[in-house]
Amino acid sequence: MRLSKKQETILLLMWTQSLLATLGSLFYSEIMGYIPCELCWIQRILMYPQVIIIGLALIKQNKSIAIPAVWLSGIGILVSIYHYGLQKVPFLQNAGGMCGEVPCNLQYVNYFNFITIPFLAGIAFAIILILSILLYKR
């Protein structure tokens, strides 16, 4: 069944958001040289496949292909909230320490004293999740 124009637009927005988030994370690691921590890797694992999944849903004109994006984004939001808490909540920040080679409470960027990489990832996951809800809303 062919997608309506509205559904196609929503899928395109979801795909664009996932692509921007993927390119943004690659910019920070490959161009800026920031080494991702373990929680960053988990967020990448949850975001990167969405570019392909949502892209396939667009190409095949089948919104049901994009259902995994709902789950990936929901889990991604939870990981991002926890990761952001490790960076910004004092008692979590002290407990965050090392979660591998790079500390998870390390803040490579801190725009306006609250926008960090996990914050950006969380916003991207939230946008995709909200758009998914709009896509599947009857």
VMD Tcl script that builds the backbone (N, CA, C; Angstrom):
set m [mol new atoms 414]
animate dup $m
set s [atomselect $m all]
$s set {name element resname resid chain x y z} {
  {N N MET 1 A 0.845 -1.188 0.000}
  {CA C MET 1 A 0.000 0.000 0.000}
  {C C MET 1 A 0.891 1.253 0.000}
  {N N ARG 2 A 0.586 2.159 -0.840}
  {CA C ARG 2 A 1.345 3.404 -0.978}
  {C C ARG 2 A 1.105 4.312 0.225}
  {N N LEU 3 A 2.155 4.996 0.645}
  {CA C LEU 3 A 2.054 5.933 1.769}
  {C C LEU 3 A 1.329 7.201 1.332}
  {N N SER 4 A 0.629 7.811 2.278}
  {CA C SER 4 A 0.052 9.125 2.002}
  {C C SER 4 A 1.194 10.142 1.986}
  {N N LYS 5 A 0.915 11.312 1.472}
  {CA C LYS 5 A 1.935 12.369 1.407}
  {C C LYS 5 A 2.409 12.726 2.823}
  {N N LYS 6 A 1.481 12.762 3.770}
  {CA C LYS 6 A 1.828 13.081 5.161}
  {C C LYS 6 A 2.745 12.007 5.746}
  {N N GLN 7 A 2.417 10.743 5.528}
  {CA C GLN 7 A 3.246 9.651 6.042}
  {C C GLN 7 A 4.634 9.672 5.400}
  {N N GLU 8 A 4.677 9.937 4.132}
  {CA C GLU 8 A 5.965 10.015 3.439}
  {C C GLU 8 A 6.814 11.161 3.993}
  {N N THR 9 A 6.178 12.289 4.264}
  {CA C THR 9 A 6.898 13.432 4.825}
  {C C THR 9 A 7.427 13.110 6.221}
  {N N ILE 10 A 6.617 12.457 7.033}
  {CA C ILE 10 A 7.046 12.085 8.381}
  {C C ILE 10 A 8.227 11.117 8.304}
  {N N LEU 11 A 8.138 10.118 7.438}
  {CA C LEU 11 A 9.255 9.181 7.270}
  {C C LEU 11 A 10.512 9.898 6.788}
  {N N LEU 12 A 10.347 10.839 5.890}
  {CA C LEU 12 A 11.493 11.600 5.395}
  {C C LEU 12 A 12.127 12.417 6.522}
  {N N LEU 13 A 11.298 13.022 7.377}
  {CA C LEU 13 A 11.813 13.767 8.530}
  {C C LEU 13 A 12.534 12.836 9.508}
  {N N MET 14 A 11.964 11.655 9.741}
  {CA C MET 14 A 12.607 10.671 10.617}
  {C C MET 14 A 13.964 10.259 10.055}
  {N N TRP 15 A 13.995 9.983 8.759}
  {CA C TRP 15 A 15.241 9.573 8.121}
  {C C TRP 15 A 16.274 10.693 8.183}
  {N N THR 16 A 15.838 11.922 7.910}
  {CA C THR 16 A 16.746 13.068 7.951}
  {C C THR 16 A 17.325 13.240 9.345}
  {N N GLN 17 A 16.487 13.102 10.371}
  {CA C GLN 17 A 16.960 13.241 11.749}
  {C C GLN 17 A 17.983 12.153 12.088}
  {N N SER 18 A 17.695 10.922 11.695}
  {CA C SER 18 A 18.637 9.837 11.989}
  {C C SER 18 A 19.952 10.037 11.236}
  {N N LEU 19 A 19.876 10.520 10.007}
  {CA C LEU 19 A 21.085 10.788 9.225}
  {C C LEU 19 A 21.906 11.916 9.853}
  {N N LEU 20 A 21.233 12.994 10.259}
  {CA C LEU 20 A 21.943 14.117 10.901}
  {C C LEU 20 A 22.617 13.677 12.199}
  {N N ALA 21 A 21.920 12.867 12.997}
  {CA C ALA 21 A 22.498 12.383 14.248}
  {C C ALA 21 A 23.712 11.492 13.972}
  {N N THR 22 A 23.600 10.638 12.967}
  {CA C THR 22 A 24.709 9.757 12.595}
  {C C THR 22 A 25.905 10.577 12.116}
  {N N LEU 23 A 25.660 11.514 11.222}
  {CA C LEU 23 A 26.744 12.360 10.714}
  {C C LEU 23 A 27.341 13.225 11.826}
  {N N GLY 24 A 26.494 13.697 12.739}
  {CA C GLY 24 A 26.988 14.490 13.865}
  {C C GLY 24 A 27.921 13.690 14.754}
  {N N SER 25 A 27.547 12.456 15.051}
  {CA C SER 25 A 28.410 11.629 15.902}
  {C C SER 25 A 29.724 11.311 15.190}
  {N N LEU 26 A 29.652 11.077 13.888}
  {CA C LEU 26 A 30.881 10.823 13.128}
  {C C LEU 26 A 31.749 12.075 13.043}
  {N N PHE 27 A 31.136 13.247 12.964}
  {CA C PHE 27 A 31.888 14.502 12.969}
  {C C PHE 27 A 32.680 14.632 14.267}
  {N N TYR 28 A 32.002 14.394 15.398}
  {CA C TYR 28 A 32.690 14.546 16.684}
  {C C TYR 28 A 33.826 13.544 16.852}
  {N N SER 29 A 33.637 12.311 16.369}
  {CA C SER 29 A 34.697 11.316 16.573}
  {C C SER 29 A 35.779 11.368 15.493}
  {N N GLU 30 A 35.388 11.487 14.246}
  {CA C GLU 30 A 36.354 11.385 13.162}
  {C C GLU 30 A 37.030 12.707 12.811}
  {N N ILE 31 A 36.325 13.817 12.948}
  {CA C ILE 31 A 36.904 15.112 12.579}
  {C C ILE 31 A 37.440 15.838 13.817}
  {N N MET 32 A 36.631 15.873 14.877}
  {CA C MET 32 A 37.071 16.554 16.097}
  {C C MET 32 A 38.011 15.683 16.942}
  {N N GLY 33 A 38.000 14.387 16.699}
  {CA C GLY 33 A 38.909 13.490 17.408}
  {C C GLY 33 A 38.449 13.081 18.796}
  {N N TYR 34 A 37.164 13.276 19.120}
  {CA C TYR 34 A 36.644 12.868 20.425}
  {C C TYR 34 A 36.431 11.354 20.430}
  {N N ILE 35 A 37.014 10.690 21.385}
  {CA C ILE 35 A 36.885 9.234 21.486}
  {C C ILE 35 A 35.570 8.920 22.198}
  {N N PRO 36 A 34.683 8.143 21.583}
  {CA C PRO 36 A 33.393 7.831 22.218}
  {C C PRO 36 A 33.567 6.905 23.425}
  {N N CYS 37 A 32.800 7.171 24.475}
  {CA C CYS 37 A 32.777 6.281 25.628}
  {C C CYS 37 A 31.833 5.112 25.326}
  {N N GLU 38 A 31.731 4.180 26.257}
  {CA C GLU 38 A 30.881 3.006 26.023}
  {C C GLU 38 A 29.414 3.374 25.843}
  {N N LEU 39 A 28.922 4.342 26.613}
  {CA C LEU 39 A 27.521 4.751 26.461}
  {C C LEU 39 A 27.294 5.456 25.127}
  {N N CYS 40 A 28.302 6.179 24.654}
  {CA C CYS 40 A 28.205 6.790 23.321}
  {C C CYS 40 A 28.091 5.710 22.256}
  {N N TRP 41 A 28.849 4.631 22.423}
  {CA C TRP 41 A 28.785 3.532 21.463}
  {C C TRP 41 A 27.400 2.883 21.473}
  {N N ILE 42 A 26.833 2.725 22.647}
  {CA C ILE 42 A 25.487 2.144 22.731}
  {C C ILE 42 A 24.485 3.036 21.989}
  {N N GLN 43 A 24.608 4.360 22.187}
  {CA C GLN 43 A 23.706 5.278 21.505}
  {C C GLN 43 A 23.910 5.220 19.990}
  {N N ARG 44 A 25.150 5.059 19.559}
  {CA C ARG 44 A 25.417 4.912 18.125}
  {C C ARG 44 A 24.791 3.630 17.585}
  {N N ILE 45 A 24.926 2.544 18.347}
  {CA C ILE 45 A 24.361 1.259 17.930}
  {C C ILE 45 A 22.842 1.372 17.776}
  {N N LEU 46 A 22.221 2.216 18.589}
  {CA C LEU 46 A 20.773 2.407 18.520}
  {C C LEU 46 A 20.361 3.388 17.416}
  {N N MET 47 A 21.263 4.297 17.022}
  {CA C MET 47 A 20.917 5.311 16.017}
  {C C MET 47 A 21.287 4.895 14.592}
  {N N TYR 48 A 22.467 4.383 14.385}
  {CA C TYR 48 A 22.951 4.132 13.023}
  {C C TYR 48 A 22.026 3.246 12.191}
  {N N PRO 49 A 21.498 2.144 12.739}
  {CA C PRO 49 A 20.626 1.304 11.903}
  {C C PRO 49 A 19.345 2.006 11.458}
  {N N GLN 50 A 18.964 3.041 12.196}
  {CA C GLN 50 A 17.725 3.735 11.841}
  {C C GLN 50 A 17.822 4.413 10.480}
  {N N VAL 51 A 19.018 4.851 10.102}
  {CA C VAL 51 A 19.196 5.454 8.780}
  {C C VAL 51 A 18.791 4.445 7.706}
  {N N ILE 52 A 19.222 3.209 7.879}
  {CA C ILE 52 A 18.918 2.154 6.899}
  {C C ILE 52 A 17.456 1.717 7.006}
  {N N ILE 53 A 16.995 1.474 8.225}
  {CA C ILE 53 A 15.627 0.978 8.436}
  {C C ILE 53 A 14.593 1.971 7.903}
  {N N ILE 54 A 14.739 3.225 8.305}
  {CA C ILE 54 A 13.771 4.240 7.873}
  {C C ILE 54 A 13.926 4.518 6.378}
  {N N GLY 55 A 15.159 4.487 5.893}
  {CA C GLY 55 A 15.393 4.657 4.460}
  {C C GLY 55 A 14.703 3.574 3.643}
  {N N LEU 56 A 14.785 2.330 4.121}
  {CA C LEU 56 A 14.093 1.236 3.436}
  {C C LEU 56 A 12.574 1.422 3.474}
  {N N ALA 57 A 12.065 1.885 4.599}
  {CA C ALA 57 A 10.619 2.141 4.700}
  {C C ALA 57 A 10.194 3.184 3.673}
  {N N LEU 58 A 11.026 4.191 3.478}
  {CA C LEU 58 A 10.731 5.226 2.470}
  {C C LEU 58 A 10.787 4.653 1.057}
  {N N ILE 59 A 11.850 3.919 0.773}
  {CA C ILE 59 A 12.018 3.359 -0.580}
  {C C ILE 59 A 10.906 2.368 -0.908}
  {N N LYS 60 A 10.591 1.499 0.056}
  {CA C LYS 60 A 9.567 0.464 -0.165}
  {C C LYS 60 A 8.146 0.995 0.004}
  {N N GLN 61 A 8.036 2.258 0.468}
  {CA C GLN 61 A 6.718 2.858 0.705}
  {C C GLN 61 A 5.888 2.004 1.667}
  {N N ASN 62 A 6.529 1.558 2.752}
  {CA C ASN 62 A 5.883 0.683 3.720}
  {C C ASN 62 A 6.270 1.134 5.122}
  {N N LYS 63 A 5.352 1.786 5.806}
  {CA C LYS 63 A 5.672 2.335 7.123}
  {C C LYS 63 A 5.931 1.255 8.166}
  {N N SER 64 A 5.420 0.046 7.970}
  {CA C SER 64 A 5.633 -1.004 8.964}
  {C C SER 64 A 7.099 -1.420 9.061}
  {N N ILE 65 A 7.874 -1.176 8.023}
  {CA C ILE 65 A 9.306 -1.470 8.058}
  {C C ILE 65 A 9.991 -0.612 9.122}
  {N N ALA 66 A 9.433 0.569 9.406}
  {CA C ALA 66 A 10.047 1.509 10.343}
  {C C ALA 66 A 9.694 1.237 11.809}
  {N N ILE 67 A 8.931 0.200 12.092}
  {CA C ILE 67 A 8.542 -0.092 13.477}
  {C C ILE 67 A 9.745 -0.246 14.413}
  {N N PRO 68 A 10.838 -0.890 13.991}
  {CA C PRO 68 A 11.990 -0.975 14.901}
  {C C PRO 68 A 12.523 0.387 15.344}
  {N N ALA 69 A 12.296 1.427 14.557}
  {CA C ALA 69 A 12.756 2.766 14.930}
  {C C ALA 69 A 12.096 3.234 16.223}
  {N N VAL 70 A 10.861 2.816 16.447}
  {CA C VAL 70 A 10.162 3.182 17.685}
  {C C VAL 70 A 10.909 2.596 18.880}
  {N N TRP 71 A 11.238 1.309 18.796}
  {CA C TRP 71 A 11.937 0.638 19.898}
  {C C TRP 71 A 13.357 1.158 20.068}
  {N N LEU 72 A 14.068 1.319 18.972}
  {CA C LEU 72 A 15.445 1.815 19.055}
  {C C LEU 72 A 15.493 3.211 19.651}
  {N N SER 73 A 14.557 4.060 19.263}
  {CA C SER 73 A 14.525 5.427 19.786}
  {C C SER 73 A 14.110 5.461 21.254}
  {N N GLY 74 A 13.143 4.621 21.624}
  {CA C GLY 74 A 12.723 4.565 23.026}
  {C C GLY 74 A 13.856 4.141 23.940}
  {N N ILE 75 A 14.569 3.105 23.552}
  {CA C ILE 75 A 15.720 2.653 24.344}
  {C C ILE 75 A 16.818 3.709 24.307}
  {N N GLY 76 A 17.018 4.318 23.141}
  {CA C GLY 76 A 18.032 5.368 22.999}
  {C C GLY 76 A 17.790 6.548 23.908}
  {N N ILE 77 A 16.529 6.942 24.070}
  {CA C ILE 77 A 16.202 8.050 24.976}
  {C C ILE 77 A 16.616 7.693 26.402}
  {N N LEU 78 A 16.310 6.465 26.826}
  {CA C LEU 78 A 16.666 6.043 28.185}
  {C C LEU 78 A 18.177 6.046 28.397}
  {N N VAL 79 A 18.925 5.549 27.433}
  {CA C VAL 79 A 20.390 5.549 27.539}
  {C C VAL 79 A 20.908 6.985 27.568}
  {N N SER 80 A 20.348 7.847 26.732}
  {CA C SER 80 A 20.780 9.247 26.681}
  {C C SER 80 A 20.492 9.965 27.992}
  {N N ILE 81 A 19.336 9.708 28.580}
  {CA C ILE 81 A 18.997 10.343 29.865}
  {C C ILE 81 A 19.982 9.904 30.942}
  {N N TYR 82 A 20.260 8.607 30.995}
  {CA C TYR 82 A 21.222 8.106 31.979}
  {C C TYR 82 A 22.608 8.715 31.740}
  {N N HIS 83 A 23.039 8.735 30.490}
  {CA C HIS 83 A 24.352 9.282 30.159}
  {C C HIS 83 A 24.424 10.771 30.502}
  {N N TYR 84 A 23.377 11.504 30.191}
  {CA C TYR 84 A 23.334 12.935 30.520}
  {C C TYR 84 A 23.368 13.127 32.036}
  {N N GLY 85 A 22.676 12.255 32.762}
  {CA C GLY 85 A 22.707 12.310 34.223}
  {C C GLY 85 A 24.113 12.099 34.761}
  {N N LEU 86 A 24.853 11.173 34.159}
  {CA C LEU 86 A 26.239 10.955 34.580}
  {C C LEU 86 A 27.083 12.215 34.389}
  {N N GLN 87 A 26.732 13.009 33.410}
  {CA C GLN 87 A 27.485 14.231 33.142}
  {C C GLN 87 A 27.042 15.407 34.005}
  {N N LYS 88 A 25.773 15.481 34.352}
  {CA C LYS 88 A 25.238 16.700 34.953}
  {C C LYS 88 A 24.741 16.582 36.393}
  {N N VAL 89 A 24.380 15.400 36.848}
  {CA C VAL 89 A 23.862 15.233 38.213}
  {C C VAL 89 A 25.044 14.874 39.116}
  {N N PRO 90 A 25.341 15.728 40.113}
  {CA C PRO 90 A 26.566 15.547 40.900}
  {C C PRO 90 A 26.772 14.145 41.485}
  {N N PHE 91 A 25.769 13.549 42.126}
  {CA C PHE 91 A 26.015 12.241 42.737}
  {C C PHE 91 A 26.193 11.147 41.688}
  {N N LEU 92 A 25.566 11.305 40.523}
  {CA C LEU 92 A 25.796 10.352 39.432}
  {C C LEU 92 A 27.146 10.617 38.764}
  {N N GLN 93 A 27.490 11.893 38.674}
  {CA C GLN 93 A 28.749 12.276 38.034}
  {C C GLN 93 A 29.933 11.664 38.779}
  {N N ASN 94 A 29.874 11.684 40.101}
  {CA C ASN 94 A 30.954 11.112 40.898}
  {C C ASN 94 A 30.987 9.596 40.764}
  {N N ALA 95 A 29.842 8.974 40.588}
  {CA C ALA 95 A 29.774 7.516 40.456}
  {C C ALA 95 A 30.083 7.064 39.032}
  {N N GLY 96 A 29.983 7.982 38.056}
  {CA C GLY 96 A 30.143 7.623 36.650}
  {C C GLY 96 A 31.533 7.174 36.289}
  {N N GLY 97 A 32.530 7.872 36.812}
  {CA C GLY 97 A 33.917 7.509 36.601}
  {C C GLY 97 A 34.233 6.912 35.251}
  {N N MET 98 A 34.956 5.851 35.285}
  {CA C MET 98 A 35.353 5.169 34.050}
  {C C MET 98 A 34.323 4.118 33.670}
  {N N CYS 99 A 33.913 4.125 32.448}
  {CA C CYS 99 A 33.056 3.052 31.959}
  {C C CYS 99 A 33.761 2.430 30.768}
  {N N GLY 100 A 35.053 2.369 30.870}
  {CA C GLY 100 A 35.883 1.851 29.794}
  {C C GLY 100 A 37.104 2.729 29.650}
  {N N GLU 101 A 37.573 2.849 28.429}
  {CA C GLU 101 A 38.773 3.647 28.148}
  {C C GLU 101 A 38.532 5.146 28.400}
  {N N VAL 102 A 37.331 5.601 28.119}
  {CA C VAL 102 A 36.978 7.017 28.252}
  {C C VAL 102 A 35.904 7.147 29.324}
  {N N PRO 103 A 36.042 8.107 30.259}
  {CA C PRO 103 A 35.005 8.271 31.283}
  {C C PRO 103 A 33.678 8.708 30.660}
  {N N CYS 104 A 32.591 8.107 31.130}
  {CA C CYS 104 A 31.270 8.447 30.593}
  {C C CYS 104 A 30.779 9.807 31.089}
  {N N ASN 105 A 31.397 10.328 32.140}
  {CA C ASN 105 A 30.979 11.645 32.623}
  {C C ASN 105 A 31.795 12.776 31.991}
  {N N LEU 106 A 32.693 12.444 31.069}
  {CA C LEU 106 A 33.482 13.433 30.351}
  {C C LEU 106 A 32.583 14.224 29.404}
  {N N GLN 107 A 32.746 15.545 29.430}
  {CA C GLN 107 A 31.937 16.412 28.562}
  {C C GLN 107 A 32.849 17.062 27.527}
  {N N TYR 108 A 32.890 16.484 26.338}
  {CA C TYR 108 A 33.695 17.074 25.273}
  {C C TYR 108 A 33.138 18.426 24.861}
  {N N VAL 109 A 31.827 18.517 24.782}
  {CA C VAL 109 A 31.171 19.783 24.453}
  {C C VAL 109 A 30.165 20.086 25.557}
  {N N ASN 110 A 29.920 21.366 25.749}
  {CA C ASN 110 A 28.971 21.805 26.772}
  {C C ASN 110 A 28.422 23.175 26.358}
  {N N TYR 111 A 27.683 23.185 25.254}
  {CA C TYR 111 A 27.135 24.435 24.726}
  {C C TYR 111 A 26.083 24.984 25.683}
  {N N PHE 112 A 26.164 26.269 25.961}
  {CA C PHE 112 A 25.221 26.966 26.838}
  {C C PHE 112 A 25.140 26.310 28.222}
  {N N ASN 113 A 26.166 25.592 28.595}
  {CA C ASN 113 A 26.285 24.937 29.897}
  {C C ASN 113 A 25.246 23.835 30.138}
  {N N PHE 114 A 24.596 23.331 29.071}
  {CA C PHE 114 A 23.682 22.204 29.261}
  {C C PHE 114 A 23.584 21.286 28.046}
  {N N ILE 115 A 24.019 21.726 26.887}
  {CA C ILE 115 A 23.906 20.902 25.685}
  {C C ILE 115 A 25.204 20.116 25.507}
  {N N THR 116 A 25.117 18.815 25.793}
  {CA C THR 116 A 26.259 17.916 25.625}
  {C C THR 116 A 25.926 16.913 24.520}
  {N N ILE 117 A 26.869 16.064 24.190}
  {CA C ILE 117 A 26.632 15.073 23.132}
  {C C ILE 117 A 25.473 14.135 23.487}
  {N N PRO 118 A 25.393 13.598 24.738}
  {CA C PRO 118 A 24.230 12.763 25.066}
  {C C PRO 118 A 22.903 13.536 25.007}
  {N N PHE 119 A 22.935 14.820 25.326}
  {CA C PHE 119 A 21.741 15.660 25.223}
  {C C PHE 119 A 21.289 15.719 23.761}
  {N N LEU 120 A 22.244 15.957 22.857}
  {CA C LEU 120 A 21.918 16.008 21.432}
  {C C LEU 120 A 21.368 14.676 20.945}
  {N N ALA 121 A 21.981 13.581 21.384}
  {CA C ALA 121 A 21.501 12.253 21.000}
  {C C ALA 121 A 20.083 12.028 21.524}
  {N N GLY 122 A 19.837 12.421 22.766}
  {CA C GLY 122 A 18.505 12.269 23.353}
  {C C GLY 122 A 17.453 13.044 22.589}
  {N N ILE 123 A 17.786 14.255 22.178}
  {CA C ILE 123 A 16.858 15.068 21.390}
  {C C ILE 123 A 16.570 14.383 20.045}
  {N N ALA 124 A 17.609 13.846 19.411}
  {CA C ALA 124 A 17.417 13.153 18.129}
  {C C ALA 124 A 16.511 11.936 18.306}
  {N N PHE 125 A 16.762 11.140 19.353}
  {CA C PHE 125 A 15.911 9.977 19.611}
  {C C PHE 125 A 14.468 10.411 19.884}
  {N N ALA 126 A 14.302 11.488 20.651}
  {CA C ALA 126 A 12.960 11.974 20.990}
  {C C ALA 126 A 12.211 12.441 19.739}
  {N N ILE 127 A 12.903 13.153 18.863}
  {CA C ILE 127 A 12.269 13.624 17.628}
  {C C ILE 127 A 11.809 12.436 16.788}
  {N N ILE 128 A 12.666 11.430 16.652}
  {CA C ILE 128 A 12.296 10.250 15.860}
  {C C ILE 128 A 11.128 9.523 16.514}
  {N N LEU 129 A 11.147 9.404 17.847}
  {CA C LEU 129 A 10.055 8.731 18.546}
  {C C LEU 129 A 8.733 9.483 18.383}
  {N N ILE 130 A 8.760 10.790 18.529}
  {CA C ILE 130 A 7.540 11.598 18.369}
  {C C ILE 130 A 7.015 11.483 16.940}
  {N N LEU 131 A 7.914 11.564 15.960}
  {CA C LEU 131 A 7.492 11.415 14.571}
  {C C LEU 131 A 6.930 10.009 14.313}
  {N N SER 132 A 7.526 9.006 14.958}
  {CA C SER 132 A 7.005 7.627 14.828}
  {C C SER 132 A 5.592 7.541 15.351}
  {N N ILE 133 A 5.346 8.161 16.484}
  {CA C ILE 133 A 3.995 8.162 17.068}
  {C C ILE 133 A 3.014 8.828 16.113}
  {N N LEU 134 A 3.435 9.940 15.516}
  {CA C LEU 134 A 2.575 10.616 14.530}
  {C C LEU 134 A 2.358 9.743 13.300}
  {N N LEU 135 A 3.370 9.002 12.901}
  {CA C LEU 135 A 3.267 8.130 11.734}
  {C C LEU 135 A 2.265 7.014 11.938}
  {N N TYR 136 A 2.269 6.435 13.142}
  {CA C TYR 136 A 1.400 5.277 13.404}
  {C C TYR 136 A 0.060 5.645 14.038}
  {N N LYS 137 A -0.106 6.924 14.358}
  {CA C LYS 137 A -1.372 7.387 14.928}
  {C C LYS 137 A -2.468 7.244 13.884}
  {N N ARG 138 A -3.595 6.736 14.319}
  {CA C ARG 138 A -4.700 6.550 13.366}
  {C C ARG 138 A -5.553 7.772 13.250}
}
mol reanalyze $m
mol bondsrecalc $m
mol representation Tube
mol addrep $m
